[in-house]
Amino acid sequence: MSLSLVQSRALLGLEAAKVTVEVHLANGLPSFTLVGLADVEVKEARERVRCAIQNANLEFPTNKRITVNLAPADLPKDSGRLDLPIALGILAASGQIDAARLAEYEFAGELSLSGELRPVRGALATALALHTGQVSAKLVLPPGSAEEAALVPGAQVYRARHLLDVVRHFAPPGSPALEGQDSATAASDDGWARVHAAAPTASARIADMADVKGQAGARRALEIAAAGGHSVLLVGPPGSGKSMLAQRFAGLLPEMTTDEALQSAAIGSLNGRFSLERWGQRPTCSPHHSASAVALVGGGSPPRPGEISLAHHGVLFLDELPEFPRAALEALREPLETGSITISRAARRAEFPARFQLIGAMNPCPCGYLGSTTHACRCTPDQVHRYQSKLSGPLMDRIDLHVEVPALPASDLLNAPSGESTAHIQQRCHAARERAARRQGKTNQALAGQEIDAHARLDPAALKFLQSASAQLGWSARGTHRVLKIARTIADLADSESTQLTHVAEAMQYRRALQRAVAP
């Protein structure tokens, strides 16, 4: 048979679009043509496939006109994931393997020149897309990629180490394709195997909140943020512990569910950053302040996820927040509200989830010592205003808690006992989230519109106080709702059915850190 069809997948965002690799062998001048909107990496597959087939002592049809079509023709294809399907298509078209048996499988893998299979990015995202779309295909993947894909419940994943492992499985009985294979190229006994989900490995140690001495106000704010899913801005002089607090924040969050772990791992798999050792751990992404808007929110062609998507169901920590490019910070506005980011290009559009908790850290002024009792601030009011104005009003309005982190005196730092451990704080945060989930089915931060009025349950005294305070302080409607949601979280931590005056009063204190910093 001179025509064969092999199924594979191309990645477009988190979607795994079906790709049919059509291979046709015809008489004529020998050539190897590859069509179907293939990127440079895919076009280079011609040389990798030719060498892999020949070095595996299989027959490459050098006297034929080979045409490979990657359908659909208008779908961009990139990376070396189509090497294995192309090689199998050529072998099936030349009669060396059974083409009919390939129909039940989908293949992805990069070939080395010797025929060894190398991992490809996005294996878990591919398996998750098949699971979501209820596609019952069997996946054949290289080592490393197969173990990723097997984490998806119900996935049928097979691992192949070498091209010959796949050929041996699909070659008809008595096929000459495997005759005369020497020990150097013969398929190994364990080369083809069904892969099942690996047992979760021991989690890496997470830094403990007990390491933080003092800073009771900042610790309380992080507890509220973890309980309600709120974003936080830490403001304080250099060395006061802002980064130390932020790096320990992920440990306060509840354990990830299986669905959350799969979504987070699938996004990491798209960028080749997934690790089995970190399975089930909430990610903490800490990009440098020189990162561009594309690095933060994603982009490129084809679109790739950025840091906000890699932090999905985890923490995005932006240290030295005012030093980030203005465009990069403004690009965070919409994801903070919607929990997703849509990247549009001329030919393609991709949507990535971005439900993250933002932890920002900044100094109150350029020198860092505004309001400090130990160092004199050298900044003029104009310099302070320009520095703080790098964070726009709309962005600040979307950050729930603004927290001062003052510098500790040396005596307090050296003599203070260790703080409360992460495990104890996490128990309270988990209990508060459970109360919110039973009441409204989501975290307090995710409440919107009429849900806020329905679930806030404000006492009459608290309602009157909030109305008066918001009018006097000139808060926007969004800012007022933010305070109300924080107050609801504080009430959940206190196991209170209603939101009381004390809860609203405490919530108000977390919206004025920068205002106090610039006060005369």
Summary of the structure (lengths in Angstrom):
residues: 520
radius of gyration: 28.3
end to end distance: 85.1
largest distance: 89.8
contacts: 1745
relative contact order: 0.10
helix: 42%
strand: 18%
